[in-house]
Amino acid sequence: MPEMLITGSQLLTGREGERIQDGAVLIRGTQICAVGSLAEVTPQASTAAERVSCPGATILPGLIDCHVHLAFDASADFVTHLQSSSDQD
């Protein structure tokens, strides 16, 4: 199973105000399997793990893009289509 170790200057845990300096995320396949400080996560990575170093960056493990426009359709001119639709549509 492919493995990736991502490191950065800080890691946001998702808890209010909590951050880990010199953070790391270990991913195996499609799952995040370890999150924490570089010192505690790095030993869990295999020697074959792809290593992605992001100095100066903030890591946000588990963040996904949920940005959608539910009112837009797949037409070529979706804005005009939306403007010509009623609120009920």
Backbone hydrogen bonds in HBPLUS format (Angstrom, degrees):
<---DONOR---> <-ACCEPTOR-->    atom                        ^
c    i                          cat <-CA-CA->   ^        H-A-AA   ^      H-
h    n   atom  resd res      DA  || num        DHA   H-A  angle D-A-AA Bond
n    s   type  num  typ     dist DA aas  dist angle  dist       angle   num
A0029-GLY N   A0002-PRO O   2.74 MM  27  5.29 166.6  1.76 163.2 166.7     1
A0050-GLU N   A0003-GLU O   2.90 MM  47  6.20 159.3  1.94 151.7 144.7     2
A0004-MET N   A0027-ILE O   2.81 MM  23  5.12 154.9  1.88 148.4 155.3     3
A0027-ILE N   A0004-MET O   2.80 MM  23  5.12 167.7  1.82 157.5 161.8     4
A0005-LEU N   A0050-GLU O   2.77 MM  45  6.17 161.1  1.81 166.3 172.7     5
A0052-VAL N   A0005-LEU O   2.81 MM  47  6.10 170.5  1.82 161.2 163.6     6
A0006-ILE N   A0025-VAL O   2.87 MM  19  5.20 167.6  1.88 157.8 160.2     7
A0025-VAL N   A0006-ILE O   2.84 MM  19  5.20 150.0  1.93 148.9 158.3     8
A0007-THR N   A0052-VAL O   2.93 MM  45  6.36 159.9  1.97 160.5 163.9     9
A0054-CYS N   A0007-THR O   2.81 MM  47  5.84 148.6  1.91 142.3 152.9    10
A0008-GLY N   A0023-GLY O   3.09 MM  15  5.54 158.2  2.14 146.7 148.5    11
A0009-SER N   A0057-ALA O   3.00 MM  48  5.51 121.0  2.36 136.1 152.1    12
A0022-ASP N   A0009-SER O   2.70 MM  13  4.55 158.2  1.75 129.5 125.0    13
A0010-GLN N   A0057-ALA O   3.34 MM  47  6.77 152.0  2.42 155.2 156.4    14
A0059-ILE N   A0010-GLN O   2.85 MM  49  6.28 163.1  1.88 150.6 154.7    15
A0011-LEU N   A0020-ILE O   2.82 MM   9  5.04 139.5  1.99 135.3 148.4    16
A0020-ILE N   A0011-LEU O   2.84 MM   9  5.04 157.9  1.89 144.3 151.9    17
A0012-LEU N   A0059-ILE O   2.99 MM  47  6.32 163.1  2.02 174.9 175.6    18
A0018-GLU N   A0015-ARG O   2.94 MM   3  5.43 166.5  1.96 136.1 138.9    19
A0038-LEU N   A0022-ASP O   2.72 MM  16  5.65 148.3  1.82 171.0 159.9    20
A0024-ALA N   A0036-GLY O   2.79 MM  12  5.61 146.8  1.90 164.2 164.3    21
A0036-GLY N   A0024-ALA O   3.13 MM  12  5.61 156.8  2.19 159.1 160.6    22
A0026-LEU N   A0034-ALA O   2.87 MM   8  5.04 166.1  1.89 148.6 151.0    23
A0033-CYS N   A0026-LEU O   2.86 MM   7  5.77 163.0  1.89 156.7 162.5    24
A0028-ARG N   A0031-GLN O   2.93 MM   3  5.50 155.9  1.99 166.0 164.3    25
A0031-GLN N   A0028-ARG O   3.05 MM   3  5.50 170.2  2.06 132.7 133.1    26
A0040-GLU N   A0037-SER O   3.10 MM   3  5.40 128.5  2.38 102.1 114.8    27
A0041-VAL N   A0037-SER O   2.99 MM   4  6.14 152.7  2.06 159.0 167.0    28
A0042-THR N   A0038-LEU O   3.05 MM   4  5.65 162.9  2.08 143.4 148.9    29
A0044-GLN N   A0041-VAL O   2.90 MM   3  5.47 148.4  2.01 118.8 128.7    30
A0045-ALA N   A0042-THR O   3.04 MM   3  5.46 160.5  2.08 116.2 122.2    31
A0049-ALA N   A0046-SER O   3.15 MM   3  5.34 163.9  2.18 107.4 112.4    32
A0057-ALA N   A0054-CYS O   3.03 MM   3  5.43 157.0  2.09 135.7 136.9    33
A0063-LEU N   A0060-LEU O   3.29 MM   3  5.84 163.9  2.32 135.8 136.2    34
A0072-PHE N   A0069-HIS O   3.20 MM   3  5.67 152.4  2.28 111.4 118.7    35
A0081-HIS N   A0077-ASP O   3.14 MM   4  6.39 164.6  2.16 153.5 158.4    36
A0082-LEU N   A0078-PHE O   2.85 MM   4  5.96 153.3  1.93 141.6 148.7    37
A0083-GLN N   A0079-VAL O   2.87 MM   4  6.13 157.0  1.93 150.2 156.6    38
A0084-SER N   A0080-THR O   3.00 MM   4  6.20 141.9  2.14 146.5 155.9    39
A0085-SER N   A0082-LEU O   3.15 MM   3  5.18 153.9  2.22 100.8 108.7    40
A0089-ASP N   A0086-SER O   3.11 MM   3  5.17 120.2  2.49  95.6 109.7    41
